């Protein structure tokens, strides 16, 4: 079982294109420091020992232009003397004249659970103009990849879990669905230990301020994508006086709880599917019914593939999702759906494997593991199976293709989780912070456009500055709009804040 992550599929989508991957702050900590996190800010800045990057569990070592280091942070920011963990950092120094350097630009690519150490080198090509005046920096947040990354299951167990129907049709399938969810949580508890209670978005935001100090920057300059927008908003709330130039692209709705996020994604993916179907000359309603019928047939009888593995309904749904992250991948979806209609599930299975980080040898990545331990700690609302069943008709109405999958996920994702969640939704209000550029894409499937407007509003008057792109895909910057790219670059390079409400077509 794997929900559609708020950004974790970004890396997978980028690789697919190249070759053809929430709540936070607890009330107690807010009361203790009034949002200022004084104990974190008061810590002595560390001197980072930058050196050559080595190959990691997420991929090979990047080229000589990249350096890596480890930042030590408290396991528990409320008890900074009770032990530390190491965070893996990566950077490439500014390429231009030293006199023109602005500082460090920190990236988070989403998830939660995405590895910034592995993603940044592949993303840097989109940011060459920014690279001239910024050191490009990213990191693996706590609980992710090289930063005490959590692996809850073996490859064999992950593959076995893929046989579980994520949209159970009867009592037997329902029992298997929730047993699988419970077993996953137990595996995470065994693998993570004490860390399981210390991977929240709030704690990662506090890590970011220690990072800012260690990098020698007076203000934090930051580019957050998808879940990275939630993280950026929480940082702005905790440290408004330290906000430099913050860009939030593909924006998570900060007002949504667990069910709200699921409904948002159901709407977003159906909207993207409708737009895809229109682009192929199909009526969206008729095209949706055709795909729905295909999935029902696959549920009754999984499709054969050239690998010998079967394409189940759950894997087929996952395979349909991945190409919707980028308009450039829509032709891949057409080919995969045509093949499936002809009885061959190979192409959809390949897409699902890309989304699930499964390589040809059967090894799986751990992004989904990290995503789950972070989001289940963040999220307080955990619908029961009975509550979820009552919600399913509403989810199906929003999307006959994705609704049931995301509806069941509201109960299964954190079912029987070993630690309690912290809150229903994050606090991102940031009175007194410098202007934050919020970029919304009207065709975004994973983080629908409405969330960007809500983020801008929640940040506060004079802080959240809205930029709209009438486009397709997950994220706007680097997606083909010179208007978006030039506006973001002017803000980051020169501090030029666009007029609130600017629209790029």
C-alpha positions as CSV (number, residue, x, y, z in Angstrom):
1,X,0.0,0.0,0.0
2,X,1.3,3.4,-0.9
3,X,-0.5,6.7,-1.0
4,X,0.1,9.3,-3.7
5,X,2.7,11.3,-1.9
6,X,2.8,15.1,-1.8
7,X,6.0,15.3,-3.8
8,X,7.8,12.0,-3.2
9,X,7.1,11.0,-6.8
10,X,8.8,14.1,-8.1
11,X,12.1,12.4,-8.6
12,X,10.5,9.4,-10.3
13,X,8.6,11.8,-12.6
14,X,11.8,13.6,-13.5
15,X,13.5,10.3,-14.3
16,X,10.6,9.1,-16.3
17,X,10.7,12.2,-18.5
18,X,14.4,12.0,-18.9
19,X,14.3,8.3,-19.8
20,X,11.3,8.4,-22.2
21,X,9.1,10.2,-6.8
22,X,0.8,16.4,6.9
23,X,0.5,18.5,9.9
24,X,3.3,19.4,12.3
25,X,3.7,21.5,15.3
26,X,2.6,20.2,18.7
27,X,1.0,22.7,21.1
28,X,3.5,22.0,23.9
29,X,6.5,23.1,21.9
30,X,4.7,26.2,20.6
31,X,3.8,27.2,24.2
32,X,7.4,26.6,25.4
33,X,9.1,29.0,23.0
34,X,6.2,31.1,21.6
35,X,7.2,30.0,18.1
36,X,10.7,31.4,18.4
37,X,12.6,28.2,19.1
38,X,15.1,30.1,21.2
39,X,17.0,27.0,22.3
40,X,17.6,26.0,18.7
41,X,18.7,29.5,17.6
42,X,21.0,29.9,20.6
43,X,23.0,26.8,19.8
44,X,26.6,27.5,18.7
45,X,26.9,27.2,14.9
46,X,28.8,24.1,13.7
47,X,31.7,24.1,11.3
48,X,30.8,21.8,8.5
49,X,33.6,19.6,7.2
50,X,32.8,19.5,3.5
51,X,34.4,16.7,1.4
52,X,34.0,14.5,-1.6
53,X,30.6,12.9,-1.9
54,X,30.4,9.1,-1.8
55,X,27.8,6.8,-3.3
56,X,24.7,6.4,-1.1
57,X,21.8,4.0,-0.8
58,X,19.9,6.3,-3.1
59,X,22.4,6.4,-6.0
60,X,26.0,6.9,-7.2
61,X,28.2,9.7,-6.1
62,X,27.8,13.0,-8.1
63,X,30.6,14.7,-9.9
64,X,33.5,16.7,-8.5
65,X,31.4,19.9,-8.4
66,X,29.5,18.5,-5.4
67,X,30.6,18.3,-1.8
68,X,29.0,16.5,1.2
69,X,29.0,17.0,4.9
70,X,27.2,15.9,8.1
71,X,25.4,18.3,10.4
72,X,24.7,17.1,14.0
73,X,21.3,18.0,15.4
74,X,19.5,17.1,18.6
75,X,17.4,13.9,18.4
76,X,14.9,15.8,20.6
77,X,15.0,19.6,20.2
78,X,13.2,19.9,23.6
79,X,16.1,18.0,25.2
80,X,19.1,19.1,23.2
81,X,21.6,17.4,25.5
82,X,20.0,13.9,25.2
83,X,21.9,12.8,22.1
84,X,22.2,13.8,18.5
85,X,21.7,12.4,15.0
86,X,23.5,13.2,11.8
87,X,22.0,14.9,8.8
88,X,23.5,14.3,5.3
89,X,24.1,17.6,3.4
90,X,25.2,18.2,-0.2
91,X,26.2,21.5,-1.9
92,X,27.7,22.9,-5.1
93,X,29.3,26.3,-4.6
94,X,28.2,29.3,-6.6
95,X,29.7,29.4,-10.1
96,X,29.8,33.2,-10.5
97,X,31.8,36.1,-9.1
98,X,32.2,35.9,-5.3
99,X,31.2,39.5,-5.0
100,X,27.8,38.7,-6.5
101,X,27.1,35.7,-4.3
102,X,23.7,36.0,-2.4
103,X,24.3,33.1,-0.1
104,X,23.0,29.5,0.2
105,X,19.8,28.3,-1.4
106,X,18.4,25.3,0.4
107,X,16.1,22.9,-1.5
108,X,13.5,20.4,-0.3
109,X,11.9,18.4,-3.0
110,X,9.0,16.9,-1.2
111,X,7.5,13.7,0.0
112,X,7.9,13.8,2.9
113,X,10.7,11.3,2.5
114,X,12.5,12.5,-0.6
115,X,16.3,12.5,-0.6
116,X,17.7,15.9,-1.3
117,X,21.2,14.5,-1.5
118,X,20.3,12.3,-4.4
119,X,17.9,14.7,-6.1
120,X,19.7,18.0,-6.1
121,X,22.4,17.1,-8.6
122,X,19.8,15.9,-11.2
123,X,17.7,19.1,-10.5
124,X,20.6,21.5,-10.7
125,X,20.4,21.8,-14.5
126,X,17.1,23.7,-14.1
127,X,18.7,26.2,-11.8
128,X,21.9,27.3,-13.7
129,X,21.0,31.0,-13.4
130,X,20.4,30.7,-9.7
131,X,23.6,28.7,-9.3
132,X,25.7,31.6,-10.5
133,X,24.9,33.5,-7.3
134,X,23.9,30.9,-4.8
135,X,25.5,27.8,-3.3
136,X,23.0,25.1,-4.1
137,X,22.3,23.1,-0.9
138,X,20.0,20.2,0.0
139,X,19.9,17.5,2.6
140,X,18.2,14.3,3.7
141,X,15.8,15.2,6.4
142,X,15.8,13.2,9.7
143,X,14.5,9.7,9.0
144,X,15.3,9.9,5.3
145,X,18.0,8.0,3.3
146,X,21.5,8.9,4.7
147,X,20.1,10.8,7.7
148,X,19.1,8.0,9.9
149,X,16.8,6.7,7.1
150,X,14.1,4.2,8.1
151,X,13.6,0.9,6.3
152,X,10.5,-0.8,7.6
153,X,10.5,-3.9,5.3
154,X,12.8,-6.1,3.3
155,X,12.5,-6.1,-0.5
156,X,10.7,-9.5,-0.3
157,X,8.2,-8.1,2.2
158,X,7.6,-5.0,0.1
159,X,6.8,-7.1,-3.0
160,X,4.5,-9.3,-1.0
161,X,2.7,-6.2,0.3
162,X,2.0,-5.2,-3.3
163,X,-0.3,-8.2,-3.7
164,X,-2.6,-6.7,-1.0
165,X,-5.7,-5.0,-2.6
166,X,-5.7,-1.3,-1.6
167,X,-9.4,-1.1,-2.4
168,X,-10.8,-4.2,-0.6
169,X,-14.0,-5.6,-1.9
170,X,-14.9,-8.1,0.8
171,X,-14.2,-9.0,4.4
172,X,-11.2,-11.2,3.5
173,X,-9.5,-8.4,1.5
174,X,-10.3,-5.9,4.2
175,X,-8.7,-8.0,6.9
176,X,-5.6,-8.4,4.7
177,X,-5.5,-4.7,4.0
178,X,-5.5,-3.7,7.7
179,X,-3.1,-6.5,8.8
180,X,-0.6,-5.3,6.2
181,X,-0.9,-1.8,7.5
182,X,-0.4,-2.9,11.1
183,X,2.6,-5.0,10.1
184,X,4.1,-2.1,8.3
185,X,3.9,0.1,11.4
186,X,5.4,-2.6,13.6
187,X,8.3,-2.9,11.2
188,X,8.8,0.9,11.3
189,X,8.8,0.8,15.1
190,X,11.4,-1.9,15.2
191,X,13.6,-0.2,12.6
192,X,13.4,3.4,13.9
193,X,13.2,3.0,17.7
194,X,13.2,6.4,19.5
195,X,13.6,8.2,16.2
196,X,10.0,7.3,15.3
197,X,8.8,10.0,17.7
198,X,11.3,12.6,16.4
199,X,10.8,12.9,12.7
200,X,8.1,15.6,12.6
201,X,8.0,18.5,10.2
202,X,8.4,20.8,13.2
203,X,11.6,19.2,14.2
204,X,12.9,19.3,10.6
205,X,12.1,23.0,10.5
206,X,14.2,23.5,13.6
207,X,17.0,21.5,11.9
208,X,16.8,23.9,9.0
209,X,17.6,26.8,11.3
210,X,20.7,25.0,12.6
211,X,21.6,24.4,9.0
212,X,21.2,28.1,8.2
213,X,23.7,29.0,11.0
214,X,26.2,26.3,10.0
215,X,26.1,27.6,6.4
216,X,26.9,31.0,7.7
217,X,23.7,32.7,6.4
218,X,22.0,35.5,8.3
219,X,18.7,34.7,6.6
220,X,17.4,31.4,5.2
221,X,16.9,31.4,1.4
222,X,14.8,28.4,0.5
223,X,13.1,26.6,-2.4
224,X,10.4,24.2,-1.3
225,X,8.5,21.9,-3.6
226,X,5.3,20.0,-2.8
227,X,5.7,18.8,0.9
228,X,8.7,21.1,1.0
229,X,6.1,24.0,0.9
230,X,4.6,22.8,4.1
231,X,8.0,22.6,5.6
232,X,8.9,26.1,4.4
233,X,5.6,27.4,5.9
234,X,6.3,25.8,9.2
235,X,9.8,27.3,9.2
236,X,8.4,30.8,8.5
237,X,6.0,30.4,11.4
238,X,8.8,29.3,13.8
239,X,11.5,31.7,12.6
240,X,9.8,34.7,10.9
241,X,12.8,36.9,11.7
242,X,15.1,34.6,9.8
243,X,13.1,34.3,6.6
244,X,15.1,35.5,3.6
245,X,13.8,34.7,0.1
246,X,11.4,31.7,0.2
247,X,9.8,30.1,-2.8
248,X,7.0,27.6,-2.3
249,X,6.1,25.7,-5.5
250,X,3.4,23.0,-5.9
251,X,1.8,24.0,-2.6
252,X,0.3,21.8,0.0
253,X,-2.9,23.1,1.6
254,X,-2.0,23.9,5.1
255,X,-5.6,24.0,6.3
256,X,-6.3,20.3,5.4
257,X,-6.4,17.4,7.7
258,X,-5.9,13.7,6.7
259,X,-9.3,13.4,5.0
260,X,-9.0,16.9,3.5
261,X,-5.6,16.1,1.9
262,X,-7.0,12.8,0.5
263,X,-10.0,14.7,-1.0
264,X,-7.7,17.4,-2.4
265,X,-5.6,14.7,-4.2
266,X,-8.7,12.9,-5.4
267,X,-9.8,16.1,-7.0
268,X,-6.4,17.0,-8.3
269,X,-5.6,13.6,-10.0
270,X,-9.1,13.4,-11.6
271,X,-8.7,17.0,-12.9
272,X,-5.3,16.0,-14.4
273,X,-6.8,12.8,-15.9
274,X,-9.7,14.9,-17.4
275,X,-7.1,17.3,-18.9
276,X,-5.1,14.3,-20.3
277,X,-8.2,12.8,-21.8
278,X,-9.2,16.1,-23.4
279,X,-5.7,16.3,-24.9
280,X,-6.2,13.0,-26.6
281,X,-9.6,14.1,-28.1
282,X,-11.7,12.1,-25.6
283,X,-14.7,13.1,-23.6
284,X,-13.4,13.2,-20.0
285,X,-16.5,11.4,-18.6
286,X,-16.4,8.7,-21.3
287,X,-12.7,8.3,-20.9
288,X,-12.9,8.0,-17.2
289,X,-15.6,5.3,-17.5
290,X,-13.4,3.4,-19.9
291,X,-10.4,3.5,-17.4
292,X,-12.7,2.6,-14.6
293,X,-14.0,-0.5,-16.5
294,X,-10.4,-1.5,-17.3
295,X,-9.4,-1.3,-13.6
296,X,-12.5,-3.4,-12.7
297,X,-11.5,-6.1,-15.2
298,X,-7.9,-6.1,-13.8
299,X,-9.3,-6.4,-10.2
300,X,-11.2,-9.5,-11.3
301,X,-8.3,-10.9,-13.4
302,X,-4.8,-9.3,-13.1
303,X,-2.9,-8.9,-16.4
304,X,0.1,-10.8,-17.4
305,X,3.4,-9.0,-18.1
306,X,6.6,-9.9,-19.8
307,X,8.4,-10.1,-16.4
308,X,6.2,-12.9,-15.2
309,X,4.7,-10.7,-12.5
310,X,1.0,-9.8,-12.5
311,X,-0.4,-6.3,-12.9
312,X,-3.0,-6.0,-10.1
313,X,-5.6,-3.3,-9.9
314,X,-3.6,-1.5,-7.2
315,X,-0.4,-1.5,-9.3
316,X,-2.4,-0.4,-12.4
317,X,-3.8,2.6,-10.5
318,X,-0.3,3.5,-9.4
319,X,0.9,3.2,-13.0
320,X,-1.7,5.6,-14.2
321,X,-0.8,8.1,-11.5
322,X,2.9,8.5,-12.3
323,X,2.6,10.0,-15.9
324,X,0.0,12.5,-14.6
325,X,2.8,14.3,-12.7
326,X,4.1,15.8,-15.9
327,X,2.4,16.7,-19.2
328,X,5.5,15.5,-21.0
329,X,4.7,11.9,-19.9
330,X,1.1,11.8,-21.1
331,X,2.1,10.0,-24.3
332,X,3.6,7.3,-22.0
333,X,0.2,6.9,-20.3
334,X,-1.6,6.5,-23.7
335,X,0.8,3.7,-24.7
336,X,0.4,1.9,-21.4
337,X,-3.4,2.1,-21.4
338,X,-3.6,0.9,-25.0
339,X,-1.4,-2.1,-24.1
340,X,-3.5,-2.9,-21.0
341,X,-6.7,-2.8,-23.1
342,X,-5.1,-5.4,-25.3
343,X,-4.3,-7.6,-22.3
344,X,-0.6,-6.7,-21.7
345,X,0.1,-5.1,-18.3
346,X,3.9,-4.7,-18.9
347,X,3.9,-0.9,-19.5
348,X,1.6,0.0,-16.6
349,X,3.7,-2.3,-14.3
350,X,6.9,-0.5,-15.4
351,X,5.3,2.8,-14.5
352,X,4.1,1.5,-11.1
353,X,7.6,0.1,-10.5
354,X,9.0,3.6,-11.2
355,X,6.6,5.1,-8.7
356,X,7.4,2.5,-6.1
357,X,11.2,2.8,-6.6
358,X,11.6,-0.8,-7.7
359,X,14.6,-1.5,-9.9
360,X,14.8,-4.3,-12.5
361,X,16.6,-6.6,-9.9
362,X,13.8,-6.3,-7.5
363,X,15.3,-3.9,-5.0
364,X,13.1,-1.1,-3.6
365,X,13.9,2.4,-2.4
366,X,12.7,3.6,1.0
367,X,11.1,6.9,0.2
368,X,7.6,5.6,1.0
369,X,8.9,4.2,4.4
370,X,10.3,7.6,5.4
371,X,7.1,9.3,4.1
372,X,5.0,7.2,6.2
373,X,6.9,7.6,9.5
374,X,7.0,11.4,9.0
375,X,3.4,11.9,8.0
376,X,2.0,9.5,10.6
377,X,3.8,11.4,13.3
378,X,2.5,14.7,11.9
379,X,-1.1,13.7,11.4
380,X,-3.4,13.5,14.4
381,X,-6.6,12.6,12.5
382,X,-6.8,8.9,11.8
383,X,-10.2,7.7,10.6
384,X,-11.3,4.3,11.7
385,X,-12.3,1.6,9.1
386,X,-16.0,2.3,9.9
387,X,-15.5,6.1,9.4
388,X,-13.7,5.5,6.1
389,X,-16.4,3.3,4.7
390,X,-18.9,6.1,5.3
391,X,-16.6,8.5,3.3
392,X,-16.1,6.2,0.3
393,X,-19.3,7.3,-1.7
394,X,-18.1,10.9,-1.5
395,X,-14.6,9.9,-2.7
396,X,-16.0,7.8,-5.5
397,X,-18.2,10.8,-6.6
398,X,-15.1,13.0,-6.8
399,X,-13.2,10.4,-8.9
400,X,-14.4,7.0,-10.0
401,X,-10.7,6.1,-10.8
402,X,-8.8,7.4,-7.8
403,X,-11.5,8.0,-5.1
404,X,-11.7,4.6,-3.6
405,X,-8.0,4.1,-3.5
406,X,-7.4,7.4,-1.7
407,X,-10.5,7.0,0.5
408,X,-9.3,3.6,1.9
409,X,-5.9,5.2,2.3
410,X,-7.2,7.6,5.0
411,X,-7.7,4.6,7.3
412,X,-4.9,2.3,6.2
413,X,-2.0,4.7,6.0
414,X,-1.5,5.1,9.8
415,X,-3.7,2.3,11.0
416,X,-2.5,0.9,14.4
417,X,0.5,3.3,14.2
418,X,2.9,2.9,17.2
419,X,3.1,6.6,18.1
420,X,0.3,9.2,18.3
421,X,0.0,12.0,15.8
422,X,0.7,15.6,16.7
423,X,-1.9,17.8,15.1
424,X,-4.6,18.1,12.5
425,X,-2.9,20.7,10.3
426,X,0.3,22.7,10.4
427,X,0.6,26.3,11.7
428,X,2.2,28.5,9.0
429,X,1.2,32.0,10.0
430,X,4.3,34.2,9.8
431,X,3.5,37.7,10.9
432,X,6.6,39.9,10.5
433,X,8.3,37.6,7.9
434,X,9.7,38.9,4.6
435,X,7.5,38.3,1.6
436,X,7.2,34.6,0.6
437,X,6.6,33.7,-3.0
438,X,3.8,31.1,-3.3
439,X,3.6,29.5,-6.8
440,X,0.4,27.6,-7.8
441,X,-0.2,25.6,-10.9
442,X,-3.8,25.3,-12.0
443,X,-3.3,21.8,-13.3
444,X,-1.3,20.3,-10.5
445,X,-2.5,16.8,-9.7
446,X,-0.8,16.0,-6.3
447,X,-1.1,19.5,-4.7
448,X,-4.1,21.1,-6.3
449,X,-4.0,24.8,-7.1
450,X,-6.5,25.7,-4.3
451,X,-3.8,24.8,-1.7
452,X,-1.6,27.6,-3.0
453,X,-4.2,30.2,-2.4
454,X,-4.8,28.9,1.1
455,X,-1.1,28.9,1.9
456,X,-0.7,32.5,0.8
457,X,-3.7,33.5,3.0
458,X,-2.4,31.5,6.0
459,X,1.1,33.0,5.8
460,X,-0.6,36.4,6.4
461,X,-1.2,39.7,4.7
462,X,2.0,41.1,3.3
463,X,3.8,37.8,3.6
464,X,2.2,35.4,1.2
465,X,2.6,36.6,-2.4
466,X,0.6,34.6,-5.0
467,X,1.9,33.7,-8.4
468,X,-0.3,31.6,-10.7
469,X,0.6,29.5,-13.7
470,X,-2.1,28.1,-15.9
471,X,-0.3,24.9,-16.7
472,X,-0.2,21.2,-16.2
473,X,1.9,18.9,-14.0
474,X,3.3,18.9,-10.5
475,X,5.1,22.2,-10.0
476,X,5.6,25.2,-12.1
477,X,9.3,26.3,-12.0
478,X,11.3,24.7,-14.8
479,X,8.2,23.3,-16.4
480,X,8.3,25.4,-19.6
481,X,6.9,28.8,-18.5
482,X,9.5,31.6,-19.1
483,X,7.1,33.9,-17.2
484,X,7.2,31.7,-14.0
485,X,11.0,31.1,-14.3
486,X,11.9,34.7,-14.8
487,X,9.6,35.9,-12.0
488,X,11.0,33.3,-9.5
489,X,14.6,34.1,-10.6
490,X,14.1,37.9,-10.2
491,X,12.7,37.3,-6.7
492,X,15.6,35.0,-5.6
493,X,18.4,36.8,-7.3
494,X,17.4,40.5,-6.9
495,X,14.7,40.4,-4.2
496,X,12.1,41.7,-6.7
497,X,8.7,40.8,-5.3
498,X,6.0,40.4,-8.0
499,X,2.6,41.9,-7.6
500,X,0.4,39.7,-5.5
501,X,-1.9,37.8,-7.9
502,X,0.3,37.8,-10.9
503,X,-0.8,35.2,-13.5
504,X,1.5,33.4,-16.1
505,X,-0.3,31.8,-19.0
